[in-house]
Amino acid sequence: MLFPTLTFHVFFLLVFAANRALARLRGSLADWRRIMLLVASWIFYGWWDPRFVGLLVVSSGWNWLFGRLLANRPPARSHARLALLWLAVLGNLGVLGWFKYANFLADQAGFSLGQVVLPVGISFFTFQGLSYVIDVYNGRTRPARLLDLTLLMSFFPHLVAGPIVRPAHLLPQLAHPPRLGRQEAAACLVLILWGTIKKAVIANDLSVGLVDPVFANPAGHSSADLALAAYGYAVQIYCDFSAYTDMAIGLAGLLGFRFPRNFDQPYRAASLQDFWRRWHISLSSWLRDYLYIGAFGGSRQALWRTCLVLLGTMVLGGLWHGASWNFVIWGALHGGVLVVERLWQQLRPQAAPRLPAWAGVLVTFHIVTLGWIFFRCTAFDGAVDYIAGIAALRGGTATMATPWVLGLIAAGMACHFGPPRAVQHIARRMAALPGWAIGIGGALLLLIIEGLRGGGVAPFIYFQF
């Protein structure tokens, strides 16, 4: 079930109405609201493949069980608690490894396992479970009831593509009835409409009209077309993924929950370190807190070791995205540049000149765009050939540079570089309108979006992770 579709709109209206009705219940009856949201989330997830609802339930039960065991072990028995933590972590990683990496490893070893189907969003809900058991172990969150933890891991707005919401952020919200004022509702509606435009119009049409045809046949296009498609993909993946996050935050907000921000104009970054503070913030902060610092010690060690840990973290972050050498190279590219930046910060002479901010933004954007080529291509050789095709300066103009395609790229960059608080400003204006005007305006905008986009809506790019 995809967000910007009629099926989902009907589904969400029913969930919204039930959520409002059940929010009036108090005491033990308040659990019925959580049960309704949990069942709705399972229906949403089972829309793709009902078999994997069971996997989601088992994963939730596994993490709940180890959360209870960790909480019941006194701190003095540290070895026993550490063993329990490792067992919980290995259980999560074992499930993720089987579904996500078994085929890849079998192919590398030269044999076949058959077709292991990848459950949608498995990386996201696995990281939710890992966050929970690690936070219970470290005392950052209290053990949750089975119902609450299962809802945390299954909640449909963030289930299949994030943001990765920390237990300490979402679990306390489950205990309170939803509060939805006029201003908050307007902001949520603007986010949902904003995300729908970015996904259904800009990202979808860039994919169909530019990116997919060029990446499918690089040899048949000029160097100008290859470069244009690389820039187009940088715009597409931003609009596609940030659109999902916008809609997830808006939908959760209408149900009474607050999600953290996941994007902060990442192509404004003047360094790769700054880029990762702005892009997929919930994943980059997860990798920083649980892997770079929590598992590897972060920067509290010798410089050479810090650089090695930084590189390793980014390679593992690349592997998190998928079982492919392309993702390894993508992670290594980002990790390598981050290491160079760290070394330059530590070792540069005091008198060394600094790059102007605009030059840093330009260089960072092109490093990121180079990495997106490995991210988008399905094979390492294909990515190398694609980059070689750009470098060869093959003759011919950019035949794919139609006015519509250029307009979409410009619109995508305008969405990115617009005023940071544009949504809040529009929401304030919207909140002052009568309710009937908001409803009619939203419906008309959805009809316009339907007219602008082509037939159907492609799955979000991050659904494959």
Secondary structure by P-SEA (a helix, b strand, c coil): cccccaaaaaaaaaaaaaaaaaccccccccaaaaaaaaaaaaaaaacccccaaaaaaaaaaaaaaaaaaaaaccccaaaaaaaaaaaaaaaaaaaaaaaccaaaaaaaacccccccccccaaaaaaaaaaaaaaaaaacccccccaaaaaaaaccccccccccccccccccccccccccccaaaaaaaaaaaaaaaaacccaaaaaaaccccccccccccccaaaaaaaaaaaaaaaaaaaaaaaaaaaaaaaaaccccccccccccccccaaaaaaccaaaaaaaaaacccccccccccccaaaaaaaaaaaaaaaaaaacccaaaaaaaaaaaaaaaaaaaaacccccccccccaaaaaaaaaaaaaaaaaaaccccaaaaaaaaaaaaaccccccccccaaaaaaaaaaaaaaacccaaaaaaaaaaaaccaaaaaaaaaaaaaaaaaaccccccccccccc
